[in-house]
Amino acid sequence: MQQQQKLIFEKSVSGRRCTQLPACDIENKTALPQDLLREEAPLLPEIAEVDLVRHYMALSRKAHGVDNGFYPLGSCTMKYNPRLNEEVAAMPGFTDIHPLQPTASVQGALKVMQLLQQYLAEITGMDAVTLQPAAGAQGEWTGLLLIKAYHEAHGEQNRTKILIPDSAHGTNPASAAMCGFQVVHVPCTEDGFVDVAALRSLAGPDTAGLMLTNPNTLGLFEKDSLEMADIIHKAGGLLYYDGANLNAIMGIARPGDLGFDVCHLNLHKTFSTPHGGGGPGSGPVGCKKALSPYLPNPIVEDENGQLTLNFDNPNSIGQVKAFYGNFLVYLKAFTYILSSGADGLKQASQGAVLNANYMLYQLKEIFHLNNTFPCMHEFVLSMEDLKEETGVSAMDVAKALLDYGIHPPTMYFPLIVPEALMVEPTETENKETLDFAIETFRKIKEEAFADSAKLHQYPLQTPVRRLDEVQAARKPILKYQKSENQ
Ligand SMILES: *Cc1c(COP(=O)(O)O)cnc(C)c1O
């Protein structure tokens, strides 16, 4: 087992410093009123530069990321992010500008935004795009506000319900509720597709729209997508496409062509911005012409060859994010799209689907499969049989994978699959990595039958073992607590 890492406060030695500053030669050091000054010096770690560097290097090595191992997190597209993106996003011409600079002095940055909007409109088959939302969930909320604004502008305030399939990502019903819509669940059929007959019976004059993820969270392409679009449109509703994970269809099929009116993308998933550490992300929203008057302010506009920002669109739902959103993330997506080209984006999707099917084809011989085969860019295994036969759960399997250097797949999602493990290998993994992962799954299953007690013990090699997750979420310790004798 690894040695427990000391906290930086525990490494602190009084008087030790990273830097040496010349003595202060200002007489009246502070003009602050005496009663506002601290009585005690703040508790800060005192450490030399080399120890500081070692401390953070050691911490970074303890974290698992796409740069140090396989990370098949279903629905989240943890793929390799080309370093070129970072280089472009770090160019001083982009990093040294300020959001309040006159637009005449940031024409290049505005051009990047305008072009990225055009590329994303082309990729999704939409007429207009806003880059503002900071994440997928905020994109959903923005897109649903567009739907709401549209219905209100057409005197249809009675359209208060959003239909959402049972297999949807949890953010879908949450976003709909945040917009003041009532969420209506649409059941799935046995084989994991939206129940079209049920959808037909639920659609009506109170339907504001349908939110659909396609391929759905089981990794299946909803083959009745066009029929569903027809049902919703005939009922007077609009269609929202959750494109957080466009990795299976990018360059191949377009939500706009499939009858969708609004969609969001996650630049921090499909378009290769690192994510998982809490951001920054970006969830642009594309829409059809009929919804474009309601897009958030400001909009990049071309005025006789000069790019400007229009903050005064009268019908806009307003601003959804400070300034213009997360600009440096746009640069990474922009670089990824330009360096991949149309062919490259299509190849990425094809590779993602091929890799998922390669893994699924072999894993379906080992575990209970909760999908039909073939799949799109991801698939869902169920550990229900394994649990019945050995007592080993999806959680145990996930924890065992950690010891083999593999980040666990998404667990217990989608909710409609018992003991679910949702695997998304992504296109950037080679055959050797996929073979290693398949072999590891096989080994873990054998071990479950041979010594199930050991499976409940995993992980044995990680810096921390099994944590009390509820306690960690509800009562996190985020601040160093000074002990009595310090
Ligand atoms: C990740 C994801 C979201 C939410 O995106 P965030 O950026 O995490 O808010 C929504 N829908 C699906 C299908 C996703 O995979």
PDBQT file of the ligand as one rigid body, heavy atoms in Angstrom, charges set to zero:
ROOT
HETATM    1  C1  LIG A 501     -22.502  15.038 -19.331  1.00  0.00    +0.000 C 
HETATM    2  C2  LIG A 501     -23.878  15.009 -19.810  1.00  0.00    +0.000 A 
HETATM    3  C3  LIG A 501     -24.768  16.064 -19.515  1.00  0.00    +0.000 A 
HETATM    4  C4  LIG A 501     -24.415  17.225 -18.595  1.00  0.00    +0.000 C 
HETATM    5  O1  LIG A 501     -23.288  17.952 -18.973  1.00  0.00    +0.000 OA
HETATM    6  P1  LIG A 501     -22.480  18.820 -17.871  1.00  0.00    +0.000 P 
HETATM    7  O2  LIG A 501     -21.461  19.569 -18.634  1.00  0.00    +0.000 OA
HETATM    8  O3  LIG A 501     -21.905  17.827 -16.915  1.00  0.00    +0.000 OA
HETATM    9  O4  LIG A 501     -23.463  19.710 -17.200  1.00  0.00    +0.000 OA
HETATM   10  C5  LIG A 501     -26.043  15.997 -20.041  1.00  0.00    +0.000 A 
HETATM   11  N1  LIG A 501     -26.440  14.960 -20.786  1.00  0.00    +0.000 NA
HETATM   12  C6  LIG A 501     -25.622  13.914 -21.084  1.00  0.00    +0.000 A 
HETATM   13  C7  LIG A 501     -26.122  12.787 -21.948  1.00  0.00    +0.000 C 
HETATM   14  C8  LIG A 501     -24.322  13.908 -20.597  1.00  0.00    +0.000 A 
HETATM   15  O5  LIG A 501     -23.514  12.885 -20.883  1.00  0.00    +0.000 OA
ENDROOT
TORSDOF 0
